[in-house]
């Protein structure tokens, strides 16, 4: 188990901030539970507890990081601080790989006597890679005293890195290249809270303000309402200009789920919901019909941008109808095992018609959980029960281990509907809202985990669309689940879907989930946007009782990108840490340092000496090649209040390393 979240005292499994929280019955057999009345600003997993009137409860944690601690050491947190201007608590479990993914909570702190800094936010992740190439040609020994050779030039990302020559005297060579900056991807996930004044954290993800992505329009704050997501409380509206555009810095040629959200809420006092158009990459995407209802309206597309700047524009189509937007999301489809929605072409954009979870699961299956068995690509699955068809629930299969096409969540696959008997069919309609012929992309999800080995039962199904047979599906012991994609399909108006028994099937047809899109080819406008990347080398050296590294403990980007500094180069940073007892204790300190502003070929460097209670513990240096470091100090004997001092330190001689 990679992540375990326990809601102590709870009676039912819950989902908070997009994560599955388990009851504690499987982990402890003593104690009693108690339910507490919910209160505002208190997380729901705090509404129950387990207390121990007659026993003690010991929770053992094994920490895979913090490498100086021994195998039998337990670290008990005193504080975890993010210094600088970021005033948001950094919470765990985001979808961005650059942020906090290890469950820690970082508390922001600015110190009035020290300057605060916020470095430009890296709009992506990059890494320093150590390449090793091995070359060998034993046949070169045949060409003694010959001019025969094998010469090669090594390029990485189009840049020449080295030239290799194999000959009779050098039949083999090994080439190491370090440091080599490799861009992982320009943007993993992007969540924009349109009109917000500050970054926020909703469902465990960092939501950004939209000021970096658009320069037009005005903002408005709405009254919060129950069941309306927090990122819908603000919006940006556009009283001027027929077209106003966001520029999204996304990684080219990678598939993203793009979702635009709209919640009117009568923000303009007119209570006249506007109608306007939405474009993607300069091409028509959808007509947005907003409403007075309490449910946000979403439009969603799947597309692989061709440039580093994808435009999403709001277009006025009627005088007096002012376009607005509440949220804008881009979630990356990670092709872990196979491409997602593999039938779509390189220039195809899929526009969602519906995404349905059939069966008795009565809640939307939302995006962004940590549970790898659930939805983590940003999709939202809408539950649907059909009165004429029995519901099936295979919830005892908590995680479907087989990776099916498009990686549907387990909660979709383990619920389904079936025909009433083996001779009946499942029939329903899909409304495409127009009589104009369109190209559609259908995806059907099937699962029956209860088919046993050597069983004589068969579940064979024939899929029809508008009366035309499209495919035959058979579920058996060796293939209990299948995903069927149909594309391209020409449809107009309402398409009739029928799933019928095939070839004397002994079990009725079954259906777990379905996705339907319209598809079109997009000729994207060629726009560009500069994306700044910051690189963190990955090398470690140890000192007695302390260690220094560039990536140790995987601090989130939001911690690295904010800081405090002394007023000038001869001043100190000093602060106390209160351990709340005069009993001697052993402490483990971790200090995080980062400065992306030191330029290449600069002789500037930050040299700092770290003192705890007046005793020097480490000297650390930041320069262009090492602009981020983590210093761990352990064990440190403390009691009462420990005074930390970070002092400037000067070397007698300083050299910038060069690499070949």
Residue pairs with C-beta under 8 A, 6 or more apart in sequence:
2 372
3 19
3 103
3 370
3 371
4 22
5 19
5 20
5 21
5 22
5 45
5 370
6 21
6 22
6 23
6 24
6 27
7 14
7 16
7 21
7 22
7 23
7 24
7 45
7 48
8 24
8 33
8 48
8 49
8 50
9 24
9 33
9 34
9 35
9 48
9 49
9 50
10 21
10 23
10 24
10 33
10 45
10 48
11 23
11 33
11 48
12 23
13 20
13 21
13 22
13 23
14 20
14 21
14 44
14 45
15 21
15 369
16 43
16 44
16 45
17 43
17 91
17 93
17 203
17 204
18 93
18 203
18 204
18 205
18 366
18 367
18 368
18 369
18 370
19 93
19 204
19 369
19 370
19 371
20 369
20 370
20 371
20 374
21 45
24 50
28 50
28 57
30 52
30 54
30 55
30 57
31 50
31 51
31 52
31 53
31 55
31 57
32 50
32 51
32 52
32 53
33 48
33 49
33 50
33 51
34 48
34 49
34 50
34 51
35 47
35 48
36 46
36 47
36 48
36 49
37 47
38 44
38 47
50 57
60 74
61 74
63 69
63 75
65 102
65 552
65 553
65 554
66 75
66 553
66 588
66 590
66 632
67 547
67 552
67 632
68 545
68 546
68 547
68 588
68 632
68 634
69 75
69 588
69 634
75 588
78 577
78 579
78 587
79 107
79 577
80 104
80 105
80 106
80 107
81 106
81 107
81 108
81 109
82 90
82 106
82 107
82 108
82 109
82 558
82 559
82 562
83 109
83 110
83 111
83 116
83 562
83 563
83 564
84 108
84 110
84 116
84 117
84 118
84 561
84 562
84 563
84 564
85 110
85 116
85 117
85 118
85 562
86 108
86 118
86 199
86 558
86 561
86 562
87 108
87 110
87 198
88 108
88 198
88 199
88 200
88 201
88 558
89 105
89 106
89 107
89 108
89 201
90 99
90 100
90 105
90 106
90 108
90 201
90 556
90 558
90 559
91 100
91 105
91 201
91 204
92 100
92 101
92 102
92 103
92 104
92 105
92 204
93 100
93 101
93 103
93 204
93 370
94 100
94 101
94 204
94 205
94 206
94 368
95 188
95 189
95 204
95 205
95 331
95 367
95 368
95 376
95 378
96 188
96 189
96 205
96 206
96 557
97 125
97 188
98 122
98 124
98 125
98 188
98 556
98 557
99 206
99 556
99 557
99 558
100 106
100 556
100 558
100 559
101 554
101 556
102 553
102 554
106 556
106 558
106 559
108 562
110 116
110 564
111 564
111 573
111 575
113 567
114 564
114 565
114 566
114 567
114 573
115 564
115 565
115 566
115 567
116 562
116 563
116 564
117 562
117 563
117 564
117 565
118 561
118 562
119 534
119 561
119 562
119 563
119 594
119 595
119 596
119 597
120 532
120 534
120 561
120 596
121 557
121 561
122 532
122 533
122 534
122 557
122 561
122 596
123 186
123 187
123 249
123 531
123 532
123 533
124 183
124 184
124 185
124 186
124 187
124 188
124 249
124 251
124 531
124 533
125 184
125 185
125 188
125 533
125 557
126 181
126 182
126 183
126 184
126 533
126 534
126 535
126 536
127 181
127 182
127 184
127 535
127 536
127 538
128 178
128 179
128 180
128 181
128 182
128 535
128 536
128 537
128 538
129 178
129 179
129 180
129 181
129 182
130 176
130 177
130 178
130 179
130 180
131 156
131 161
131 175
131 176
131 177
131 178
131 180
132 174
132 175
132 176
132 177
133 154
133 164
133 174
133 175
133 176
133 177
134 172
134 174
135 152
135 164
135 166
135 172
135 173
135 174
135 175
136 166
136 171
136 172
137 150
137 166
137 171
137 172
138 171
140 148
140 149
140 150
140 166
140 167
140 168
140 170
140 171
141 168
141 171
143 167
143 168
144 168
145 168
146 168
148 167
148 168
149 165
149 166
149 167
150 165
150 166
150 167
151 163
151 164
151 165
151 166
152 163
152 164
152 165
152 166
153 160
153 162
153 163
153 164
154 160
154 161
154 162
154 163
154 164
154 175
154 177
155 161
156 177
156 180
156 182
157 182
157 183
161 177
161 180
162 175
162 177
164 173
164 175
166 172
166 173
178 659
179 537
179 625
179 659
181 533
181 535
183 533
185 251
185 254
185 332
186 249
186 250
186 251
186 252
186 308
186 531
186 533
187 248
187 249
187 250
187 251
187 330
187 332
187 531
188 332
189 205
189 329
189 330
189 331
189 332
189 378
190 208
190 248
190 249
190 250
190 328
190 329
190 330
191 202
191 205
191 206
191 207
191 208
191 231
191 327
191 329
192 207
192 208
192 209
192 210
192 213
192 246
192 327
192 328
192 329
193 199
193 200
193 202
193 207
193 208
193 209
193 210
193 231
193 234
193 327
194 210
194 219
194 234
194 235
194 236
194 325
194 326
194 327
194 328
195 210
195 219
195 220
195 221
195 234
195 235
195 236
195 326
196 207
196 209
196 210
196 219
196 231
196 234
197 209
197 219
197 234
198 209
199 206
199 207
199 208
199 209
200 206
200 207
200 230
200 231
201 207
202 229
202 230
202 231
203 229
203 366
203 368
204 368
204 370
205 368
206 558
207 231
207 327
210 236
210 246
210 328
213 246
213 247
213 248
213 328
214 236
214 244
214 245
214 246
214 247
216 238
216 240
216 241
216 244
217 236
217 237
217 238
217 239
217 244
218 236
218 237
218 238
218 239
219 234
219 235
219 236
219 237
220 234
220 235
220 236
220 237
220 267
220 268
220 324
221 233
221 234
222 232
222 233
222 234
222 235
222 263
222 265
222 267
223 233
223 265
224 230
224 233
225 265
225 294
227 294
228 263
228 294
228 296
229 296
229 327
231 261
231 326
231 327
232 261
232 263
232 296
232 326
232 327
234 326
235 262
235 263
235 267
235 324
235 325
235 326
236 324
236 325
237 267
237 268
237 322
237 323
237 324
238 244
238 314
238 316
238 322
238 323
238 324
239 322
241 316
242 315
242 316
243 279
243 313
243 314
243 315
243 316
244 313
244 314
244 323
245 311
245 312
245 313
245 314
246 311
246 312
246 313
246 328
247 309
247 310
247 311
247 527
247 529
248 258
248 305
248 309
248 310
248 311
248 312
248 328
248 330
249 308
249 309
249 529
249 531
250 256
250 305
250 308
250 309
250 310
250 330
251 305
251 308
251 332
252 304
252 305
252 306
252 307
252 308
253 304
253 305
253 306
253 346
254 304
254 305
254 332
254 333
255 302
255 303
255 304
255 332
255 333
255 335
255 339
255 340
255 341
256 302
256 303
256 304
256 305
256 330
256 331
256 332
256 333
257 300
257 301
257 302
257 329
257 330
257 331
257 333
257 377
257 378
257 379
258 280
258 300
258 301
258 302
258 303
258 310
258 312
258 328
258 329
258 330
259 298
259 299
259 300
259 301
259 327
259 328
259 329
259 331
259 378
260 278
260 288
260 298
260 299
260 300
260 312
260 325
260 327
260 328
260 329
261 296
261 297
261 298
261 325
261 326
261 327
261 328
261 329
262 288
262 290
262 296
262 297
262 298
262 299
262 324
262 325
262 326
263 296
263 297
263 326
264 273
264 274
264 290
264 291
264 292
264 324
266 292
267 324
268 322
271 292
273 289
273 290
273 291
273 292
274 290
274 318
274 320
274 321
274 322
274 323
274 324
275 287
275 288
275 289
275 290
275 317
275 318
275 321
276 287
276 288
276 314
276 315
276 316
276 317
276 318
276 321
276 322
276 323
277 284
277 285
277 286
277 287
277 288
277 314
277 315
277 317
278 285
278 286
278 287
278 288
278 299
278 312
278 313
278 314
278 315
279 285
279 311
279 312
279 313
279 315
280 301
280 303
280 310
280 311
280 312
280 349
280 522
281 303
281 305
281 306
281 310
281 311
281 349
281 522
281 523
281 524
281 525
282 311
282 313
282 523
282 524
282 525
283 349
283 520
283 522
283 523
283 524
285 299
285 301
285 312
285 349
285 351
286 299
286 351
287 317
288 297
288 299
288 323
289 297
290 297
290 324
291 297
296 326
296 327
298 380
299 351
299 352
300 351
300 352
301 349
301 350
301 351
301 352
302 333
302 340
302 341
302 344
302 349
302 350
302 352
302 517
303 310
303 348
303 349
303 350
303 522
304 346
305 524
306 347
306 524
307 524
307 526
307 527
307 528
308 528
308 529
308 531
309 527
309 528
309 529
310 330
310 524
310 527
311 525
311 527
312 328
314 323
314 324
314 325
315 323
316 322
316 323
329 378
331 367
331 377
331 378
332 377
333 340
333 341
333 377
334 377
336 403
336 407
337 403
337 407
338 403
338 405
340 377
340 405
340 406
340 407
341 350
341 406
341 441
341 443
341 485
342 405
342 485
343 441
343 485
343 487
344 350
344 441
344 487
344 519
345 521
347 521
347 522
347 523
347 524
348 519
348 520
348 521
348 522
349 519
349 520
349 521
349 522
350 441
350 517
350 518
350 519
351 517
351 518
351 519
351 520
352 515
352 516
352 517
353 430
353 431
353 432
353 440
353 516
353 517
353 518
354 382
354 430
354 514
354 515
354 516
355 379
355 380
355 381
355 382
355 513
355 514
355 515
355 516
356 381
356 382
356 383
356 384
356 513
356 514
356 515
357 365
357 381
357 382
357 383
357 384
357 411
357 412
357 415
357 512
357 513
358 384
358 385
358 386
358 415
358 416
358 417
358 511
358 512
358 513
358 514
359 383
359 385
359 391
359 392
359 393
359 415
359 416
359 417
359 512
360 385
360 391
360 393
360 415
361 383
361 393
361 411
361 412
361 415
362 383
362 385
363 383
364 380
364 381
364 382
364 383
365 374
365 375
365 380
365 381
365 383
365 409
365 411
365 412
366 375
366 380
367 375
367 376
367 377
367 378
367 379
367 380
368 375
368 376
368 378
369 375
369 376
370 376
372 399
373 398
373 399
373 400
373 409
373 410
374 409
374 410
374 411
375 381
375 409
375 411
375 412
377 407
381 409
381 411
381 412
381 513
385 391
385 417
386 417
386 428
388 420
389 417
389 418
389 419
389 420
389 426
390 417
390 418
390 420
391 415
391 416
391 417
392 415
392 416
392 417
392 418
392 448
392 510
393 414
393 415
394 414
394 415
394 416
394 447
394 448
394 449
394 450
395 414
395 415
397 410
397 414
397 449
398 410
399 410
400 410
400 413
400 414
400 447
400 449
400 481
402 480
402 481
404 413
404 445
404 481
404 482
404 483
405 443
405 483
405 485
406 443
406 483
406 515
408 445
408 483
408 512
408 513
412 445
412 512
412 513
413 445
413 447
413 481
413 512
413 513
414 447
414 449
414 512
415 512
416 446
416 447
416 448
416 510
416 511
416 512
417 426
417 510
417 511
418 426
418 508
418 509
418 510
418 511
419 425
419 426
419 499
419 501
419 508
419 509
419 510
420 508
421 508
422 501
422 505
422 506
422 507
422 508
423 501
423 508
424 501
424 508
424 509
425 498
425 499
425 500
425 501
425 509
426 498
426 499
426 509
426 511
427 496
427 497
427 498
427 499
428 496
428 497
429 494
429 495
429 496
429 497
430 491
430 494
430 495
430 497
430 516
431 493
431 494
432 438
432 440
432 491
432 492
432 493
432 494
432 495
432 518
434 492
434 493
435 492
435 493
436 492
437 490
437 491
437 492
438 490
438 491
438 492
438 518
439 487
439 488
439 489
439 490
439 491
439 518
439 519
439 520
440 487
440 488
440 489
440 490
440 491
440 495
440 516
440 517
440 518
440 519
441 485
441 486
441 487
441 488
441 489
441 515
441 516
441 517
441 518
441 519
442 465
442 484
442 485
442 486
442 487
442 489
442 497
442 514
442 515
442 516
443 483
443 484
443 485
443 486
443 514
443 515
443 516
444 463
444 473
444 483
444 484
444 486
444 499
444 511
444 513
444 514
445 481
445 483
445 511
445 512
445 513
445 514
446 461
446 473
446 475
446 481
446 482
446 483
446 484
446 510
446 511
446 512
447 475
447 480
447 481
447 482
447 510
447 512
448 459
448 475
448 480
448 481
448 507
448 510
449 480
449 481
451 457
451 459
451 475
451 476
451 477
451 480
452 477
453 477
454 477
455 477
456 506
457 506
457 507
458 474
458 476
458 504
458 505
458 506
458 507
459 474
459 475
459 476
459 505
459 506
459 507
459 508
459 509
459 510
460 472
460 473
460 474
460 475
460 501
460 502
460 503
460 505
461 472
461 473
461 474
461 499
461 500
461 501
461 502
461 505
461 509
461 510
462 469
462 471
462 472
462 473
462 499
462 500
462 501
462 502
463 469
463 470
463 471
463 472
463 473
463 484
463 486
463 497
463 498
463 499
464 470
464 496
464 497
464 498
464 499
464 500
465 486
465 489
465 491
465 495
465 496
465 497
465 498
466 491
466 495
466 496
467 496
467 498
470 486
470 489
471 484
471 486
472 502
473 482
473 484
474 502
475 481
475 482
475 510
487 519
488 519
489 495
499 509
499 511
500 509
501 508
501 509
534 596
534 627
535 627
536 550
536 551
536 560
536 627
536 628
537 550
537 625
537 626
537 628
538 549
538 550
538 551
539 549
539 550
540 547
540 548
540 549
540 550
540 552
541 547
541 548
541 549
542 548
543 618
545 617
545 633
545 634
545 635
546 617
546 618
546 631
546 632
546 633
546 634
547 631
547 632
548 618
548 620
548 629
548 630
548 631
548 632
549 629
549 630
550 626
550 628
550 629
550 630
551 628
551 630
552 590
552 630
552 632
553 590
553 630
553 632
555 592
555 630
559 592
560 592
560 594
560 628
561 594
561 596
563 593
563 594
563 595
564 573
565 573
566 572
566 573
566 646
566 648
569 648
570 648
571 648
572 645
572 646
572 647
572 648
573 644
573 645
573 646
574 643
574 644
574 645
574 646
575 643
575 644
576 641
576 642
576 643
576 644
577 641
577 642
577 643
577 644
578 640
578 641
579 585
579 587
579 638
579 639
579 640
579 641
579 642
581 639
581 640
582 639
582 640
583 639
584 637
584 638
584 639
585 637
585 638
585 639
586 634
586 635
586 636
586 637
586 638
587 634
587 635
587 636
587 637
587 638
587 642
588 632
588 633
588 634
588 635
588 636
589 612
589 617
589 632
589 633
589 634
589 636
589 644
590 630
590 631
590 632
590 633
591 610
591 620
591 630
591 631
591 632
591 633
591 646
592 630
593 606
593 608
593 620
593 622
593 628
593 629
593 630
593 631
594 622
594 627
594 628
594 629
595 606
595 622
595 627
595 628
596 627
598 604
598 605
598 606
598 622
598 623
598 624
598 627
599 624
600 624
601 624
601 656
602 623
602 624
603 654
603 656
604 623
605 621
605 622
605 623
605 654
606 621
606 622
606 623
607 619
607 620
607 621
607 648
607 649
607 650
607 651
608 619
608 620
608 621
608 622
608 646
608 647
608 648
608 649
609 616
609 618
609 619
609 646
609 647
609 648
609 649
610 616
610 617
610 618
610 619
610 620
610 631
610 633
610 644
610 645
610 646
610 647
611 617
611 644
611 645
611 646
611 647
612 633
612 636
612 638
612 642
612 643
612 644
612 645
613 638
613 642
613 643
614 643
614 645
617 633
617 636
618 631
618 633
619 649
620 629
620 631
621 629
622 628
622 629
623 656
624 656
625 656
625 657
636 642
